[in-house]
Amino acid sequence: MEKERNPGLDPEQIASTQTQVGEFFASKTIQEDAVFGEIQEGDTNYRNVSWIGTTALLIKTQIGLGVLSMPKVFDTLGIIPGIILLVVIAGMTSWSNWMIGVFKIRHPSVYGIDDVGQMLFGRLGFELFGLAYTLYWIFSGGSALLSISISFNALTDHGTCTAVFVAVAAIIAFTFSSIQTLSRISWLAWIGTACIIVAVFIVTIAVGAQGHPPSIDGEIPRSDYKLFGNPTFVQAMTAVSTICLTYAGTPAFFNIISEMRDPRFYNRALSICQLLVTVIYIVVGTVVYYYCGSHVASPALGSAGPLVKKVSYGFALPGLCVSAILLLHVSIDWIYHE
């Protein structure tokens, strides 16, 4: 007689059930990963970032106070060349980011850019790429700590020494960057992304409503925006470098896709990220520069007066903290997985 089938158990569950010394142990294998090995139920699951969480992480690695450098870039290059160059660099980085997804699918054992270096140049490439990657993100994290101190200074009217604020920022970043997996940081990425976007749009809307640059010695200057700039070579290269830096989250995308639950959805998250970030850069840069011209503050959060500056920095502060946390976390990841 054919045995009655139990609809509550599927073949995978049955196969993962082990019997030892008369006791029944259920050891369910969640998945087998080329980087993290066999991931079992109850273990730390490094492959647990949803595509929605991936979207937040990608956006947060790209967008920060760098968006507030766009008005200065447009002041150097002019609005039209600035937008054209911004779109070109966005296209170039989008293609590079897409290739990361293609490369990861074809080489599942790759976790970070150091593994790419090993495939190209052996152990030397692994160490050089890994060291460069780690130093890059540590320095970027240091920049984020400085941004946090600037925010504290703006909110407290320089209430204490900047070094104290940097130390506070370092404690916050160190504490939360030690979270073990990106899936547990993805919810922080959503908070940070929302805070930064709200902060920059508060300034953008306030500048548009104000309709003129911030007053200088009690006088309101006229906006002297330019459609086409006339920069020197050094000024032009500085502006180009600034745009490149605002899209410089690319190296971390290897780590993010490696911890995705389903890497096939990477391109969906990437498309949303690149489109949203580019639109925000263009809108914020164009509106703020149009109304402020060369009188725009740097960072641009101070371009609508002291009150709006404090409000916008208040919203930006959590986002800046999340930036530092994420940037330092990917550095720790390289050291841990090496």
PASEFI-346605 format. One record per residue (C-alpha): y, x, z; residue number from 0. Coordinates in pm, whole numbers, plus 50000, padded with zeros to 5 digits. Each point is the difference from the previous one (the first is absolute). Layout:
BEGIN
@v: Y u: X w: Z num: NUM $
...
//
This chain:
BEGIN
@v: 50000 u: 50000 w: 50000 num: 0 $
@v: 50343 u: 50127 w: 49911 num: 1 $
@v: 50204 u: 50095 w: 50302 num: 2 $
@v: 50298 u: 49781 w: 50075 num: 3 $
@v: 50325 u: 50170 w: 49910 num: 4 $
@v: 50277 u: 50031 w: 50254 num: 5 $
@v: 50330 u: 49916 w: 49829 num: 6 $
@v: 50193 u: 50163 w: 50283 num: 7 $
@v: 49893 u: 50354 w: 49904 num: 8 $
@v: 50070 u: 50168 w: 49671 num: 9 $
@v: 49798 u: 50298 w: 49870 num: 10 $
@v: 50267 u: 50253 w: 50101 num: 11 $
@v: 49994 u: 49880 w: 50360 num: 12 $
@v: 49621 u: 50012 w: 50011 num: 13 $
@v: 49996 u: 50350 w: 49851 num: 14 $
@v: 50248 u: 50126 w: 50258 num: 15 $
@v: 49799 u: 49869 w: 50295 num: 16 $
@v: 49801 u: 50266 w: 50184 num: 17 $
@v: 49732 u: 49958 w: 50265 num: 18 $
@v: 49953 u: 50285 w: 50250 num: 19 $
@v: 49766 u: 50021 w: 50305 num: 20 $
@v: 49952 u: 49626 w: 50017 num: 21 $
@v: 50374 u: 49931 w: 50007 num: 22 $
@v: 50201 u: 49834 w: 49725 num: 23 $
@v: 50310 u: 50181 w: 49877 num: 24 $
@v: 50234 u: 49855 w: 49734 num: 25 $
@v: 50176 u: 50287 w: 49826 num: 26 $
@v: 50188 u: 49846 w: 49713 num: 27 $
@v: 50139 u: 50242 w: 49743 num: 28 $
@v: 50341 u: 49876 w: 49886 num: 29 $
@v: 50026 u: 50239 w: 49707 num: 30 $
@v: 49914 u: 50346 w: 49876 num: 31 $
@v: 50306 u: 50207 w: 49913 num: 32 $
@v: 50017 u: 50333 w: 49817 num: 33 $
@v: 50275 u: 50123 w: 50236 num: 34 $
@v: 49918 u: 49847 w: 50338 num: 35 $
@v: 49623 u: 49972 w: 49963 num: 36 $
@v: 49802 u: 49705 w: 50132 num: 37 $
@v: 50225 u: 49756 w: 50183 num: 38 $
@v: 49808 u: 49780 w: 50243 num: 39 $
@v: 50100 u: 49697 w: 50196 num: 40 $
@v: 50175 u: 50108 w: 50319 num: 41 $
@v: 50115 u: 50333 w: 49857 num: 42 $
@v: 50358 u: 50082 w: 49906 num: 43 $
@v: 50041 u: 49853 w: 49652 num: 44 $
@v: 50234 u: 50215 w: 49794 num: 45 $
@v: 49944 u: 49784 w: 49692 num: 46 $
@v: 50162 u: 49682 w: 50129 num: 47 $
@v: 50347 u: 49973 w: 49841 num: 48 $
@v: 50047 u: 49678 w: 49801 num: 49 $
@v: 50196 u: 50000 w: 49676 num: 50 $
@v: 50283 u: 49819 w: 50181 num: 51 $
@v: 50006 u: 50270 w: 50267 num: 52 $
@v: 49987 u: 50259 w: 49723 num: 53 $
@v: 50309 u: 49844 w: 49844 num: 54 $
@v: 50191 u: 50039 w: 50327 num: 55 $
@v: 49887 u: 50361 w: 50044 num: 56 $
@v: 50095 u: 50094 w: 49643 num: 57 $
@v: 50343 u: 49840 w: 50031 num: 58 $
@v: 50066 u: 50162 w: 50336 num: 59 $
@v: 49916 u: 50348 w: 49870 num: 60 $
@v: 50256 u: 49947 w: 49723 num: 61 $
@v: 50286 u: 49809 w: 50151 num: 62 $
@v: 50217 u: 50120 w: 50287 num: 63 $
@v: 50360 u: 50103 w: 50042 num: 64 $
@v: 49966 u: 50175 w: 49664 num: 65 $
@v: 50093 u: 49668 w: 49843 num: 66 $
@v: 50345 u: 50044 w: 50154 num: 67 $
@v: 50047 u: 50317 w: 49796 num: 68 $
@v: 50001 u: 49802 w: 49676 num: 69 $
@v: 50375 u: 49917 w: 50014 num: 70 $
@v: 50077 u: 50374 w: 50024 num: 71 $
@v: 49764 u: 50068 w: 49709 num: 72 $
@v: 50182 u: 49740 w: 49790 num: 73 $
@v: 50333 u: 50153 w: 50104 num: 74 $
@v: 49882 u: 50332 w: 49861 num: 75 $
@v: 49833 u: 49880 w: 49681 num: 76 $
@v: 50174 u: 49670 w: 49937 num: 77 $
@v: 49838 u: 49657 w: 50026 num: 78 $
@v: 49841 u: 49988 w: 49653 num: 79 $
@v: 49850 u: 50355 w: 49990 num: 80 $
@v: 49897 u: 49956 w: 50364 num: 81 $
@v: 49803 u: 49682 w: 49932 num: 82 $
@v: 49841 u: 50147 w: 49685 num: 83 $
@v: 49892 u: 50313 w: 50185 num: 84 $
@v: 49873 u: 49794 w: 50292 num: 85 $
@v: 49783 u: 49786 w: 49771 num: 86 $
@v: 49865 u: 50309 w: 49819 num: 87 $
@v: 49900 u: 50170 w: 50326 num: 88 $
@v: 49852 u: 49672 w: 50126 num: 89 $
@v: 49788 u: 49984 w: 49684 num: 90 $
@v: 49886 u: 50361 w: 50034 num: 91 $
@v: 49901 u: 49960 w: 50365 num: 92 $
@v: 49831 u: 49665 w: 49927 num: 93 $
@v: 49781 u: 50171 w: 49739 num: 94 $
@v: 49919 u: 50281 w: 50246 num: 95 $
@v: 49915 u: 49748 w: 50271 num: 96 $
@v: 49780 u: 49806 w: 49759 num: 97 $
@v: 49814 u: 50320 w: 49911 num: 98 $
@v: 49928 u: 50052 w: 50369 num: 99 $
@v: 49809 u: 49671 w: 49996 num: 100 $
@v: 49812 u: 50097 w: 49685 num: 101 $
@v: 49913 u: 50341 w: 50144 num: 102 $
@v: 49881 u: 49855 w: 50331 num: 103 $
@v: 49772 u: 49747 w: 49830 num: 104 $
@v: 49844 u: 50275 w: 49788 num: 105 $
@v: 49971 u: 50244 w: 50292 num: 106 $
@v: 49919 u: 49797 w: 50314 num: 107 $
@v: 49956 u: 50314 w: 50212 num: 108 $
@v: 50373 u: 50083 w: 49973 num: 109 $
@v: 50197 u: 49910 w: 50312 num: 110 $
@v: 50328 u: 50185 w: 49953 num: 111 $
@v: 50187 u: 50230 w: 49768 num: 112 $
@v: 49828 u: 50298 w: 50166 num: 113 $
@v: 49669 u: 49879 w: 49856 num: 114 $
@v: 50161 u: 49993 w: 49658 num: 115 $
@v: 50105 u: 50361 w: 50055 num: 116 $
@v: 49642 u: 50089 w: 50085 num: 117 $
@v: 49872 u: 49840 w: 49679 num: 118 $
@v: 50254 u: 50201 w: 49799 num: 119 $
@v: 50006 u: 50338 w: 50176 num: 120 $
@v: 49721 u: 50004 w: 50256 num: 121 $
@v: 50049 u: 50075 w: 50369 num: 122 $
@v: 50332 u: 50176 w: 49938 num: 123 $
@v: 50136 u: 49690 w: 49828 num: 124 $
@v: 49878 u: 49784 w: 50288 num: 125 $
@v: 50186 u: 50208 w: 50259 num: 126 $
@v: 50319 u: 50044 w: 49795 num: 127 $
@v: 50029 u: 49635 w: 49895 num: 128 $
@v: 49914 u: 49884 w: 50351 num: 129 $
@v: 50249 u: 50232 w: 50166 num: 130 $
@v: 50278 u: 49905 w: 49757 num: 131 $
@v: 49919 u: 49631 w: 50047 num: 132 $
@v: 50004 u: 50023 w: 50379 num: 133 $
@v: 50324 u: 50201 w: 50016 num: 134 $
@v: 50164 u: 49757 w: 49756 num: 135 $
@v: 49922 u: 49700 w: 50219 num: 136 $
@v: 50085 u: 50181 w: 50324 num: 137 $
@v: 50344 u: 50088 w: 49860 num: 138 $
@v: 50038 u: 49643 w: 49869 num: 139 $
@v: 49905 u: 49875 w: 50345 num: 140 $
@v: 50264 u: 50231 w: 50149 num: 141 $
@v: 50255 u: 49844 w: 49765 num: 142 $
@v: 49893 u: 49657 w: 50126 num: 143 $
@v: 50052 u: 50115 w: 50360 num: 144 $
@v: 50352 u: 50108 w: 49908 num: 145 $
@v: 50064 u: 49659 w: 49842 num: 146 $
@v: 49886 u: 49833 w: 50322 num: 147 $
@v: 50244 u: 50214 w: 50200 num: 148 $
@v: 50281 u: 49903 w: 49760 num: 149 $
@v: 49911 u: 49635 w: 50061 num: 150 $
@v: 50009 u: 50048 w: 50378 num: 151 $
@v: 50336 u: 50174 w: 49970 num: 152 $
@v: 50142 u: 49714 w: 49792 num: 153 $
@v: 49873 u: 49736 w: 50243 num: 154 $
@v: 50122 u: 50180 w: 50315 num: 155 $
@v: 50321 u: 50156 w: 49859 num: 156 $
@v: 49849 u: 50345 w: 50065 num: 157 $
@v: 49900 u: 49904 w: 50352 num: 158 $
@v: 49821 u: 50328 w: 50064 num: 159 $
@v: 49900 u: 50327 w: 49836 num: 160 $
@v: 49832 u: 49964 w: 49661 num: 161 $
@v: 49719 u: 50228 w: 50119 num: 162 $
@v: 49908 u: 49738 w: 50262 num: 163 $
@v: 49975 u: 49732 w: 49734 num: 164 $
@v: 49785 u: 50229 w: 49783 num: 165 $
@v: 49770 u: 50056 w: 50299 num: 166 $
@v: 49970 u: 49624 w: 50055 num: 167 $
@v: 49922 u: 49954 w: 49631 num: 168 $
@v: 49736 u: 50273 w: 50017 num: 169 $
@v: 49829 u: 49834 w: 50297 num: 170 $
@v: 49990 u: 49664 w: 49819 num: 171 $
@v: 49867 u: 50156 w: 49678 num: 172 $
@v: 49741 u: 50216 w: 50178 num: 173 $
@v: 49869 u: 49708 w: 50205 num: 174 $
@v: 49946 u: 49758 w: 49711 num: 175 $
@v: 49908 u: 50251 w: 49728 num: 176 $
@v: 49689 u: 50078 w: 50206 num: 177 $
@v: 49858 u: 49657 w: 49908 num: 178 $
@v: 49667 u: 50085 w: 49843 num: 179 $
@v: 49995 u: 49802 w: 49673 num: 180 $
@v: 50249 u: 49879 w: 49742 num: 181 $
@v: 49869 u: 49645 w: 50031 num: 182 $
@v: 50141 u: 49991 w: 50353 num: 183 $
@v: 50332 u: 50135 w: 49879 num: 184 $
@v: 50035 u: 49757 w: 49707 num: 185 $
@v: 50144 u: 49726 w: 50222 num: 186 $
@v: 50263 u: 50249 w: 50119 num: 187 $
@v: 50074 u: 50076 w: 49634 num: 188 $
@v: 50082 u: 49633 w: 49938 num: 189 $
@v: 50241 u: 49997 w: 50293 num: 190 $
@v: 50162 u: 50325 w: 49887 num: 191 $
@v: 50032 u: 49887 w: 49639 num: 192 $
@v: 50155 u: 49667 w: 50098 num: 193 $
@v: 50247 u: 50169 w: 50236 num: 194 $
@v: 50119 u: 50253 w: 49741 num: 195 $
@v: 50037 u: 49735 w: 49729 num: 196 $
@v: 50194 u: 49768 w: 50233 num: 197 $
@v: 50226 u: 50287 w: 50110 num: 198 $
@v: 50094 u: 50112 w: 49648 num: 199 $
@v: 50060 u: 49644 w: 49882 num: 200 $
@v: 50223 u: 49928 w: 50302 num: 201 $
@v: 50220 u: 50286 w: 49883 num: 202 $
@v: 49977 u: 49898 w: 49634 num: 203 $
@v: 50098 u: 49638 w: 50070 num: 204 $
@v: 50273 u: 50105 w: 50244 num: 205 $
@v: 50152 u: 50242 w: 49748 num: 206 $
@v: 49991 u: 49731 w: 49731 num: 207 $
@v: 50165 u: 49747 w: 50231 num: 208 $
@v: 50257 u: 50259 w: 50110 num: 209 $
@v: 50079 u: 50082 w: 49639 num: 210 $
@v: 50150 u: 50343 w: 50061 num: 211 $
@v: 49921 u: 50341 w: 50150 num: 212 $
@v: 50033 u: 50060 w: 50375 num: 213 $
@v: 50358 u: 50056 w: 50114 num: 214 $
@v: 50129 u: 50355 w: 50034 num: 215 $
@v: 50274 u: 50052 w: 50265 num: 216 $
@v: 50073 u: 49629 w: 49994 num: 217 $
@v: 50035 u: 49986 w: 49621 num: 218 $
@v: 49754 u: 49832 w: 49766 num: 219 $
@v: 49931 u: 50217 w: 49695 num: 220 $
@v: 49904 u: 49862 w: 49660 num: 221 $
@v: 49651 u: 50044 w: 49865 num: 222 $
@v: 49990 u: 50276 w: 49740 num: 223 $
@v: 49648 u: 49941 w: 49869 num: 224 $
@v: 49903 u: 50168 w: 49671 num: 225 $
@v: 49764 u: 49875 w: 49731 num: 226 $
@v: 49951 u: 50359 w: 49881 num: 227 $
@v: 50049 u: 50304 w: 50220 num: 228 $
@v: 50088 u: 50356 w: 49906 num: 229 $
@v: 49800 u: 50213 w: 50245 num: 230 $
@v: 49950 u: 50373 w: 49997 num: 231 $
@v: 49646 u: 50130 w: 49948 num: 232 $
@v: 49949 u: 50053 w: 50373 num: 233 $
@v: 50128 u: 49652 w: 50084 num: 234 $
@v: 49778 u: 49842 w: 49735 num: 235 $
@v: 49690 u: 50185 w: 50122 num: 236 $
@v: 50078 u: 49899 w: 50358 num: 237 $
@v: 50018 u: 49636 w: 49892 num: 238 $
@v: 49672 u: 50029 w: 49809 num: 239 $
@v: 49835 u: 50165 w: 50301 num: 240 $
@v: 50122 u: 49716 w: 50221 num: 241 $
@v: 49837 u: 49740 w: 49775 num: 242 $
@v: 49676 u: 50200 w: 49988 num: 243 $
@v: 49999 u: 50021 w: 50379 num: 244 $
@v: 50028 u: 49621 w: 50032 num: 245 $
@v: 49671 u: 49971 w: 49807 num: 246 $
@v: 49835 u: 50293 w: 50176 num: 247 $
@v: 49735 u: 49801 w: 50187 num: 248 $
@v: 49750 u: 50068 w: 49722 num: 249 $
@v: 49794 u: 50275 w: 50176 num: 250 $
@v: 49906 u: 49758 w: 50279 num: 251 $
@v: 49859 u: 49746 w: 49754 num: 252 $
@v: 49671 u: 50192 w: 49986 num: 253 $
@v: 49953 u: 49949 w: 50374 num: 254 $
@v: 50096 u: 49633 w: 49982 num: 255 $
@v: 49763 u: 49909 w: 49716 num: 256 $
@v: 49721 u: 50195 w: 50173 num: 257 $
@v: 50025 u: 49764 w: 50298 num: 258 $
@v: 50017 u: 49682 w: 49794 num: 259 $
@v: 49730 u: 49741 w: 50055 num: 260 $
@v: 49978 u: 49951 w: 49622 num: 261 $
@v: 50177 u: 50268 w: 49790 num: 262 $
@v: 49976 u: 49776 w: 49693 num: 263 $
@v: 50305 u: 49812 w: 50132 num: 264 $
@v: 50208 u: 50318 w: 50022 num: 265 $
@v: 50184 u: 49933 w: 49671 num: 266 $
@v: 50105 u: 49655 w: 50123 num: 267 $
@v: 50156 u: 50149 w: 50314 num: 268 $
@v: 50154 u: 50284 w: 49798 num: 269 $
@v: 50165 u: 49765 w: 49750 num: 270 $
@v: 50161 u: 49795 w: 50277 num: 271 $
@v: 50117 u: 50316 w: 50175 num: 272 $
@v: 50160 u: 50170 w: 49700 num: 273 $
@v: 50163 u: 49683 w: 49868 num: 274 $
@v: 50144 u: 49896 w: 50337 num: 275 $
@v: 50124 u: 50347 w: 50091 num: 276 $
@v: 50166 u: 50057 w: 49660 num: 277 $
@v: 50175 u: 49661 w: 50005 num: 278 $
@v: 50131 u: 50065 w: 50353 num: 279 $
@v: 50128 u: 50345 w: 49900 num: 280 $
@v: 50185 u: 49860 w: 49698 num: 281 $
@v: 50148 u: 49698 w: 50177 num: 282 $
@v: 50114 u: 50186 w: 50312 num: 283 $
@v: 50130 u: 50301 w: 49809 num: 284 $
@v: 50190 u: 49795 w: 49743 num: 285 $
@v: 50157 u: 49743 w: 50235 num: 286 $
@v: 50106 u: 50246 w: 50271 num: 287 $
@v: 50136 u: 50252 w: 49750 num: 288 $
@v: 50180 u: 49734 w: 49795 num: 289 $
@v: 50200 u: 49883 w: 50302 num: 290 $
@v: 50044 u: 50336 w: 50177 num: 291 $
@v: 50016 u: 50256 w: 49719 num: 292 $
@v: 50037 u: 50359 w: 50118 num: 293 $
@v: 50104 u: 49870 w: 50345 num: 294 $
@v: 49643 u: 49897 w: 50082 num: 295 $
@v: 49874 u: 50131 w: 50334 num: 296 $
@v: 49694 u: 50221 w: 50018 num: 297 $
@v: 49764 u: 49854 w: 50112 num: 298 $
@v: 50138 u: 49682 w: 49849 num: 299 $
@v: 49936 u: 49795 w: 50316 num: 300 $
@v: 50355 u: 50084 w: 50108 num: 301 $
@v: 50161 u: 49866 w: 49682 num: 302 $
@v: 50086 u: 49656 w: 50139 num: 303 $
@v: 50172 u: 50093 w: 50323 num: 304 $
@v: 49888 u: 50097 w: 50353 num: 305 $
@v: 49861 u: 49660 w: 50103 num: 306 $
@v: 49774 u: 49961 w: 49696 num: 307 $
@v: 49900 u: 50364 w: 50041 num: 308 $
@v: 49869 u: 49933 w: 50351 num: 309 $
@v: 49823 u: 49680 w: 49894 num: 310 $
@v: 49834 u: 50165 w: 49702 num: 311 $
@v: 49893 u: 50306 w: 50199 num: 312 $
@v: 49857 u: 49767 w: 50262 num: 313 $
@v: 49775 u: 49843 w: 49736 num: 314 $
@v: 49925 u: 50336 w: 49838 num: 315 $
@v: 49892 u: 50173 w: 50322 num: 316 $
@v: 49645 u: 49852 w: 50017 num: 317 $
@v: 49956 u: 50077 w: 49631 num: 318 $
@v: 50105 u: 50361 w: 50051 num: 319 $
@v: 49757 u: 50033 w: 50290 num: 320 $
@v: 49716 u: 49869 w: 49782 num: 321 $
@v: 50097 u: 50250 w: 49728 num: 322 $
@v: 49963 u: 50288 w: 50246 num: 323 $
@v: 49671 u: 49860 w: 50129 num: 324 $
@v: 49849 u: 49963 w: 49653 num: 325 $
@v: 50121 u: 50338 w: 49873 num: 326 $
@v: 49862 u: 50184 w: 50300 num: 327 $
@v: 49676 u: 49800 w: 49996 num: 328 $
@v: 49906 u: 50120 w: 49650 num: 329 $
@v: 50062 u: 50358 w: 50115 num: 330 $
@v: 49768 u: 49949 w: 50296 num: 331 $
@v: 49743 u: 49845 w: 49765 num: 332 $
@v: 49980 u: 50318 w: 49794 num: 333 $
@v: 49944 u: 50214 w: 50309 num: 334 $
@v: 49739 u: 49756 w: 50131 num: 335 $
@v: 49800 u: 49968 w: 49677 num: 336 $
@v: 50012 u: 50370 w: 49918 num: 337 $
//
